[in-house]
Amino acid sequence: MDTSFDIKAWINAIDTYWRKEGIELEDGASELQISEAEQILGIQFPSHFKELYRKVNGFKANDWNEHMVSIWPIERMLEEHSHKRYPNFVGFSDYLVNSHVFGFLKDRSGIYKFYDLADIGMPVKIADSFPQAIDLINANSELLY
């Protein structure tokens, strides 16, 4: 792991960027919300995810960025996962109202996208880490689409 990565600086930069873009953000999630979500979803979130979600619990009221990507609050993650379309996948973000979803696979590291959860498509890896995925989303990388 890169020990030079300053998680607090990254989180503050993300928070500032989203607010500057006019995105409405949820208040940070509590430690209890995060741990309960992990238990329900059957996943251990990466530390970077937990740190960011303690500060910002996703976008408020299904808000999205200018590229139509939304970062979900924990409550939406739980709701989407409850549909059990793909039990090994835990989404945290979507593009164009669920055209495809970005998230974690429970049995593999990295961040993946699904184009159509209803048909249980194959996951496509887009990033090695959660911070890398958020940076790709903010940069509107072609890897997302």
N, C-alpha and C positions, 0 to 999 in steps of 0.2 A: 504494500500500500504506500502511496506517495505521502510521506509525512509532511511535505511542504504545503499540502492543501489546507487552507485556512477555512474551515467549515463555517465559522461565524461570519467571516467576511463574505463568503459566497451567499449565505442565507440573507444577509443584509442587502447585498447587491440584487438578489432575486426579488426580495420584498420591494425595494426601491423601484426596480424596473417595472414590476407589475403595477404598482400604484401609479407610476408616471404614465403608463399606458392606459390608465383609467379603468383597470380591471377591479371589480369589487371583490374583496377578499374576506373570507371567514376569519374570525379570531382563532388563535392557536388552539390546537387540541390539547386536552389534559393528558397526563401520563396514563390515567385510568382509561380514557377513551382509546388510546393507542394500544394499550395492553389487552383490553377487551376485544378490540378489532383483531389483533393478532390471534387471540384464542379462537374466536368465531371463524376466522378465515383460514386458520391452520397454517399460518406463515409467520416467520420472524422477519419483520421489516429491517432493511439495512439501516445503519445508524444515521446516514445522511437523510434518509426519508423521515425518520423520527425527529431529527433536529429541525428540519424544515417545517414539519407539521406541528411541532410545538409552537412555532412562530405564526404560521399561516396554515389553516386547515382547508386548503383548496380555495377555489373560486366560489363566490357567493351566488346563489340562485341560478346555477347553470350558466353563469357568465362565461365568456370565452374571449380569447385574445383576437387580434385583428386577422389572424389566419384561421379562425374558427376552431381552435383547440381549447378545450376546457380541462382544468385540473380539478379533480373531484375531491370534495370533502370526504372524510371517513364514512359518514352516514350514507353517501351515495355509493361508495365502494362496497359497503355491506349490502345495500339494496340490489345493486347490479349482480353481485356474487350470489345472492339468494336465488336468482333465476336458474342457477346451476347449469348454464349453457355449456360451460367448460370448467369443471370443478378444480382443475389444476392451475387455472389462470386467475390472477387477481388484478383487475384493472384499476388504474388510478387516473386515467385521462382518456378523452376521446376526441376525435376529429369529426367535424361536420355531423353533429348529433348522432353519434355512434356509427358513422360510416366505417370507421375502424377504431380500435381501442388499444391503448398502450398500457402495459402492466408487467407484472412479475409472473414467472412460472415457479411453482412451488418446489420443483425438483431440479432447477437449473439456475445458475447465476445470470445476471444481466437483465435487460429490459427488452420486451418483445411487443410486437404489434400483431393484431388479428384484423383481417379485413371484414370478416363476417362471422361473428360469434354464433349466429343461429345455425350456420352450416358447419360449425366446428372446423374452420380452416386451419391450416398449419401455421404455427407461430413463426414469425420472422424476427430475428434478433436485430435490434437497432442500436443498442448501446451496451457497453460493458458495466455501466454503473448508473445509479439513479441521478447523480449530478450531471453526468454526461447527457442523459436523456432530457433533463430539464433544459440544459443549455441548447440541445438540438431543437427543442420545442420553441424556445425563445428566439432562436436564430432562423426559424422556419426552414430547417434543413430538408433537402429533397429526400433524405433517408426516411423521413416520416411517411411519405406518400407513395 
